[in-house]
Amino acid sequence: MTPNDEKMVGPQKKVPTLLGYVYKGCAAMNLQDFREVWVQRWDEIVSEAISSKDPNLATFGLRAMYKDLNDDQRPWADQVIAERVTSTDPQERFGALLLVDEFMIHAALPQLRALETDCHGRTDPGGPYELAKIRRIIDRLGAAPKS
């Protein structure tokens, strides 16, 4: 990886971009290949944030990874992110919801509605807060034009 493959994502922090990490020299990719690479890089970003004890690094890294996608790659990323919205892993779900909300990923609306239904039955203390967040995202996506 060359220095051009890294982006500043926070105060003096750099993470490899998805494009530099994967796409250099890769002639063709399908959705399954993309999913494997995307999930692997996502997990690495989260792992790096945990080991550095800087949770913001994961947020910055996930945003940078999504921003680096081109128009052809974005629909695949949107699909993989939508799948992660309904994850049972709260960290995975948090990251997916962050990206859906920030980048207005309309492809995730069916998963958001399913998650909204699932949250109705939750009895844990965080349930009402997550339900409110999900409803806010659904409302924003419903009000925003599809890109």
N, C-alpha and C positions, 0 to 999 in steps of 0.2 A: 504494500500500500504506500502511496506517495503522499507527501504533505497536502497535495491538492485534493485528496480524497477525504479530508477531515474538515469539519466546520466548527466554528466557535458556537457553543450552545449555552454558555453561562460564563460566569466569571472565571476566566482562565481554564476552561474545561473544553475538551475536544472529544468528539465521538466520530468514528468512521461513518461515512454516509452509506446508505444502502447501495447506491449506485457504484461507489468505489469498492464496496465490500463484495458485490455480487456481479454486477453487470459487465464489468470490463472483460472483454474477450468471450462473452457468452452470446452466441449467435441467436439462439431461439429458446424460449421458455414457455411453459404452459402454466395453467393455474396451479396445479399441484406442486410444480417446482417452485413457483413463486411463493406459495403458502409455506413450504418448508423453509425457504430462505428467510422470509419475512418473520416467521415465528422464531426461528433460531436467533435472528438479529434482535428481535424484541426481547427475548429472554436474556440475551447477553447485555443489553442496555439496562434492564432491570437488575440483573446480577451485579453489574458494575456499580450501579447506584447504591445497592444494598451494601456491597463491600466497602464503598467509600463513605458510607453513612451519610449520603447526601440524596435524599429522595427527590429533590428537584432535578437531579441529573437525569433520572428516568423520564420525567416530564419533558425536559428540554430535548432529550435524545429521541423520544417517540415523535415529537413535533418535527424535529429536523429530518427524521427518516421519512415522514409523510411528505414534507415540503419538497424533498429531493426527487420525488417521483415525477415521471413525465405523464402526459395525458393518456398514453397507452397503458401504463402500469397502474394508474389510479383506480380504475374499476376493479382490478384484482385486489388491490389493497383494501378498497371499500368492502369487498365481499369478505375478506379475511377478518377485517375489523368488526364487521357486523356479526360474524360468527362468535367473536370473542365477547360481544356484549352480553351473551347469555352464559358465559363461563361461570362455573362454581367457584373459581379462584377470585377472591375479591380484588387482588392487585391487577389481575388480567382485565377484569370487568371495569375497574377504575380507569385504566389506561385506554380501553376501548371507548368508554363513555366520554373521556376527555377529548379524544380525537373526533368522535362523532359530533360532539357539541361544537368544538372549535372549527372544524372544517366542514360542518353542515353536511354530513354524509347521509343522504336520503335513503341509501340502500339499506340502512340499518333500522328503518321504521318498523318492519315486521318483528324484528328481534326486540326492539324497544317495547312494542306493545305486548309481546309475550312476557318480557321481564316485568312490565307493569302489572300484569295479571298475577305473576308469581309473587310479587312483593305484597300483594293484598293479604296473603296468608302468613306473612312473616311476623313473628312475635319478638324477635330480637330488638334491642334498643335502636339499632341503626336502620331498621326497616322503614319507618316513616320518612326518614331523611333521604334514603335512597329512592323511595317512591316519589317524593317531591322533586328530586333531581331528574328522574326519568320523565316525569310529566312535564317539567320545564323544557327538557330537550325535545320531547315530542311536540310541544306547542311551538317551539322555535322552528323546528323543521317543517311543521305544517304551515307556518306563516311565511317561510322563506321560499323563494322560487328555486326550482331544481337547477343545478348548474350543469 
